[in-house]
């Protein structure tokens, strides 16, 4: 691709030196989605996580099962002994097993990679069922979980000892929890419209989300040291620094109902858009892109980074486990600019020519030329040759 560019200086100086460089752009190649049907009809896969065995493990909310899918797409299922347990969240443990919550079963479950299941009952709080939601490994080596019904943050050791800490805001409907970079646990209060923080000693602090009735749902630790969360009703992705400072980023598609999210292998955060059948991606600078899922009305939920570099997700209504191919690497472009500098009298126009060659099979977008240094001048260019690869 060849570009012709021109600078025009409008202020009253005698000469203008122009230094130019070719600008490259990243690949815009489409990512492919593959879907794998869950064997049990109406299973409603919900949460998904990478396991220690190189496979992905997921909860089957409506079937009372824990599923396992290899990176090749082979699925196996394990039925839980508690009837109508409604397994909800799942995470990998330091003991080589997977730990999960049972919302209706009121248990914390553990499953080995061989499929052996243990279920530990959670005691009620003042006669109220705990209904455990999210679960995460804490920095103290124990698991911390939310009690949607009990309005507490629970803690369970690997040996099964359980303690609980009341959440200050009543009926907060706290769903998900994650360990932060500051050594505390952070959680999302869906009904309370707050992001909470609890130390391993049990001290809780709450921060009100700026958007009213945002309904924060999921939360995860970002690669930038902050906590990132979804606003199910606010249609935003939120960020809270460990000092409590909020930033919110609107999702481009309206009423998308962002659900669960996870950090991808590319350093961005990937999230499900439950109501609009999409998987979203947001960079730590707040740039959002979206990919549509082939199955209509699939209601995507859990998202996880797989050991194969792909993004895996659970389709609750579609009854599939989806795989989004790894994001393409940036396209390497070769470029040259002639002449490399110009000096002209005001108000003359300085013209240059640049050649940009895309030496890969991926499609590059946004190719152009730009000034190396800041210049008080206007700059314009137009394409004089447009091959298909650029």
Buried (B, 14 or more C-beta within 10 A) or exposed (E): BEBBBBBBBEEEEEEBEBEBBBBBBBBEBEBEBBBBBBBBEEBBBBBBBBBBBEBBBBBBBBBBBBBBBBBEEEBEBBBBEBEEBBBBBBBBBEEEBBBBBBBBBBBBBBBBBEEEBBBBBBEBBEEEBBBBBBBBBBBBEBBBBBBBBBBBBBBBEBEEEBEBBBBEBEEBBBBBBBBBBBEBBBBBBBBBBBBBBBBBEEEBBBBBBBBEEBBBBBBBBBBBEBBBBBBBBBBBBBBBBBEEEBBBBBBEBEEBBBBBBBBBBBEBBBBBBBBBBBBBBBBBEEEBBBBEBEBEEBBBBBBBBBBBEBBBBBBBBBBBBBBBBBBBEEBEBEBEBEEEEBEBEBEEEBBBBBBBBBEBEBBBEEBBBEBEEEBEBEBEBEEEEEEEBB
